[in-house]
Amino acid sequence: MENNFVSYLRVSTERQGASGLGVDAQRSAIRRYVDLCQGKLLLELVEVESGKRADRPVLEQAITFCKRNDATLLVAKLDRLSRTVSFMSRLIDTGVDFVAVDNPHANKLMIHVLSAFAEHERDLIAARTRAALASAKTRGVRLGNPKIADARIEAGKMIKTNADLFCENVAPIIIQIRSSGITSLQGVAEALEARGIRTARGGQWHPATVRNVEQRYKTLRT
């Protein structure tokens, strides 16, 4: 029986997502593992989001795809999924098989323990960051971005980066659907819905949504 995998890559900042910093190392580790298992990588999904957040649409998309295609969710490191025990418990409850390449033989009990350590480490990092900011503030260091316009520019860049990453993830699926003989935008939208794939905002697919993704993908490739 062939080992089918879906890889989930996560970076915490827009800069890392845009530059590939962190993503390339995760991708290499996952590919080595797939090759070692003589498996097949069905889909790669990339998400730019903090591990603290529980609402991660790309991860939900990966879980849904795994369920529908009897595939194993594959991550380079356990903390790419989450650094909270509660999130890992919910993931285990979905019934989807998942493997962390850095600890591929970890059972459910070990995953809970490792998640607890990761959550504790995250809390320590946050506490040190708050302490450093408080110390800087007492020294008169001006914190934050003083220019609202600059903040809006950065927000715009983040939105574009996330949209581009979503397009890179979904466009290959659309191409696969079209290669199966479905040519209309409505047909592609229905096929995406049937696979349980959500739009970038977590909504339903429509012909216009499919067209926008295809046009964006074409622009990214030119």
N, C-alpha and C positions, 0 to 999 in steps of 0.2 A: 504494500500500500504506500502510495506516494505521500511524503510529508509536505503539506502545504502550509505556507507561512504568510502572515501579513506583518510587515515591519512598521513600527511606530517610532518616529524620531521626534524628540521635543527639545526645544531650546527656550530659554526664559526671556530673551530680549529680542527686539526687532533687529538689532545690529547683528546678533549671532545668526538669525534666520536669513538675513540678506547676504551676509558674507560667507555663509557656509561654515563659520566657526562652530565647532562642536558637532555639527551635522555630519561632516565627512568622517569623523572618527567613529561616530555611532554606526554610520552606514557600512564602514569597512569591517567593524566587529560583527555586525549582523550577517554580512555576506560570507565571512569566513565560517560562521556557524552553519549557515544554510548549506554551504559547500560540503562541510564536514558531515552533515546529516544526509547529504545527497538529496536535498529537498528542493522545493520549488517556491520561489517568492512570487506570490500572486499579485501583491500590491504593496506600495510604499506610501506612507502618509506622514506628513511633516506638520507639526503644530508649533506655533510661537505663543507660548503661554506659561505662566508661572505654575509650578507644581503644587502651589497652595490652593489653586482654584479647583473646584469640583465640577464646574460646568465647562467641559472641554468638548466642543462639537466634533473635532477631528478624531479624538479618541473614541467617542461614541460611534462615529462612522466606522472606525476600525473594528470595534466590537461587533457591530451589526454585520459587517462584511464577513467576519470570522464565523459567526453563527450560521450565515446563509451558505457559506462555502466550506464548512467543516475544516477550518484552518486554525492554526495556532498563532496567537498574538506574540510577536517577538520584539523585545526591546534590548538595547545594548546594556543598560544598567537598570536596576530596580527603581532607582529614584527618577528615571525618565517617566515612569508611570505616576508615581506620587510619593510624597514624603509624609503622608498622613495615614494612620492606622485605619481610620474610618473609611477612607476612600478605597484602600486595598481590600477591606472586608466586603464592600459593595461589589468590587470587581470580581472577587472570588465567588460571590453569590450569583453572578451572571451565568456561571457554568462554562465560560469560555476558557480554554486552555491557554496559558501564557507562560513564556519562558524569558528569563533575564539572562543574557549571554554571560554576564560576569559571575553568575551563580546558577547554572542551568539545572542543577539537581536539587535546588531548594524545594522543600515541600511546603504545605500550607502553614504549618506551625512556624517554620523557619522564616517564611515570608512575613508573617505577623511580627516576629521578633525584629527582623531587619527593618521593617517599616517603623517600628517603635523607635529604634535607634536613629533612623533617618529623620523622623519627626523631631526627636530631641535635638539632633544636630541643627536642624532648621531653626528651632527656637533659640538655640545658643547664638547662631549667626545673626538672627534678628535682634537679639538683646545687645550684642556687641555693636551692631550698626547703630541702634538707638543711642547707646552710650557715646559712641564716637561723634554722632551728630550733636548731641547735647553738649559735649565738650567743645566742639567747634563753635557752637552758638555762643557759649560763655566767653570765647576768645574774640567774639565780634565778627566771626566769619558769616557772610551773608549766604544763607542757604536757599536752595530752590532756584528756579528760573525767573529772573526779574522782568523778563520781557514776555508778555502774553503772546505777542505775534510769533515769537520763536517757539513757544509751547504749541501753538496751533500748527505750525509747520511740522514739528516733530510728530504730532498726532496724525497729521495727514500722511506722513511717510509711513507710520505704523499701519494705518488702514490700507494703504497701497500694498505694503509688504504682505500683509495677511491675505489680501485679495489675490495677489500673485501666487502665493503659496497654495491657496485653495484651488486656484485654476490649474496649477501644475499637478495637483493630486487628482482632480476630477477629470480633466481633459483626456488622459489615457483611457479612462473607463468609457467615456463618450465615444472615443475612437473605436474601442472594442465593440461597443454596442452597434455602431454603424457598420462595422465589418461583418456583423452577423446578419445583415440584411435590412436593418431598420434605418430608414433614410429620412423620415420626416422629423421635424423638431418635436411635434407632439408625441410621436412614437418614442423618441429618445427620452423625453421627459417622463413618460409612463414607465419606461424600462428602469430609469434611475429610481423612481418611486418604488417599483417592485423589488429593487435590491436593498431598499431601506436606507438609501443615501440621501442625506439632507442637503439643502442649499447652504451657502456660507453663513446665512443668518438663522439656520435651523428650520427653514420653512419648506414648502412644497415646490416642486419643479413645474415650470411652465415653459412653453415654447420660447418665449422671450428670454427666460433665464438661461436656457441651453444656448441660444444664439449669442448671448453676452459672454458666456464662458468660452465658446469657440472663437469668437472674435478676439477676446483678450489673449487666448492661447496663441493665436496666429500672430498677434502683435509681439508677444514675448519671444516668438521664434524668428522674427525678422530682424 
